[in-house]
Amino acid sequence: MPEDPAPARNKFRSDFIVEIALLAAVAVYLVIAQGQSVGDNLSFTVVGASLMALATYWTLHTARDGLEVIALRLRPGK
C-alpha cells in the first residue's frame, strides 16, 4: 500500500470513471436486449454475458481501490 494517498485517490477516480462507462454500456445493452430472449442470438448473448462479467470484475476492482483510499485516510500515525 502506498504511503501517499494522492496516487490512490487518482487511481480510484479513474477506476470510477471506467465503472460509470461500463454501467452505462450494460444499461444500453439491456435496453437493446429487451425484446430478445436468452439464447436466440448466441453472439448477442455472449456479448451481454461478457459485458456483465467485465462490469462485475471492474466493480470489485473499484471497491478494492476505494477501500485502499479509506485505509490511507484512517491510517494511524498520520
C-alpha positions as CSV (number, residue, x, y, z in Angstrom):
1,M,0.0,0.0,0.0
2,P,1.5,3.4,-0.9
3,E,2.3,5.9,1.8
4,D,1.0,8.9,-0.1
5,P,-2.8,8.9,-0.5
6,A,-2.8,11.1,-3.7
7,P,-1.9,8.4,-6.2
8,A,-4.5,6.1,-4.6
9,R,-7.2,8.8,-4.9
10,N,-6.3,9.4,-8.6
11,K,-6.4,5.7,-9.3
12,F,-9.8,5.4,-7.7
13,R,-11.1,8.4,-9.6
14,S,-10.0,6.9,-13.0
15,D,-11.4,3.5,-12.0
16,F,-14.7,5.1,-11.0
17,I,-15.0,6.8,-14.4
18,V,-14.4,3.5,-16.1
19,E,-17.1,2.0,-13.8
20,I,-19.6,4.6,-14.9
21,A,-18.9,3.9,-18.5
22,L,-19.3,0.1,-18.0
23,L,-22.6,0.6,-16.2
24,A,-23.8,2.8,-19.0
25,A,-22.8,0.1,-21.5
26,V,-24.7,-2.6,-19.6
27,A,-27.8,-0.3,-19.4
28,V,-27.6,0.3,-23.2
29,Y,-27.2,-3.5,-23.7
30,L,-30.3,-4.2,-21.5
31,V,-32.4,-1.7,-23.4
32,I,-31.4,-3.2,-26.7
33,A,-32.0,-6.7,-25.5
34,Q,-35.4,-6.0,-24.2
35,G,-37.3,-7.8,-27.0
36,Q,-34.9,-10.8,-27.2
37,S,-35.0,-14.0,-25.2
38,V,-31.7,-15.5,-23.9
39,G,-30.1,-17.8,-26.4
40,D,-32.0,-16.6,-29.5
41,N,-28.9,-14.9,-30.9
42,L,-25.8,-16.7,-29.5
43,S,-23.3,-13.9,-30.3
44,F,-25.6,-11.3,-28.7
45,T,-25.9,-13.4,-25.6
46,V,-22.1,-13.9,-25.4
47,V,-21.5,-10.2,-25.7
48,G,-24.0,-9.5,-22.9
49,A,-22.6,-12.1,-20.6
50,S,-19.0,-10.9,-21.3
51,L,-20.1,-7.3,-20.7
52,M,-21.8,-8.2,-17.4
53,A,-18.8,-10.2,-16.3
54,L,-16.4,-7.4,-17.0
55,A,-18.7,-4.9,-15.2
56,T,-18.7,-7.2,-12.1
57,Y,-14.9,-7.6,-12.1
58,W,-14.4,-3.9,-12.5
59,T,-16.9,-3.1,-9.7
60,L,-14.9,-5.3,-7.3
61,H,-11.7,-3.7,-8.5
62,T,-13.1,-0.2,-7.9
63,A,-14.3,-1.2,-4.5
64,R,-10.8,-2.5,-3.6
65,D,-9.3,0.8,-4.6
66,G,-12.0,2.7,-2.7
67,L,-11.1,0.7,0.4
68,E,-7.5,1.5,-0.1
69,V,-8.3,5.2,-0.1
70,I,-10.3,4.8,3.1
71,A,-7.5,2.8,4.7
72,L,-4.9,5.5,3.8
73,R,-7.2,8.2,5.3
74,L,-7.8,6.3,8.5
75,R,-4.1,5.2,8.9
76,P,-2.9,5.8,12.5
77,G,0.2,7.9,13.0
78,K,-0.7,10.5,10.4
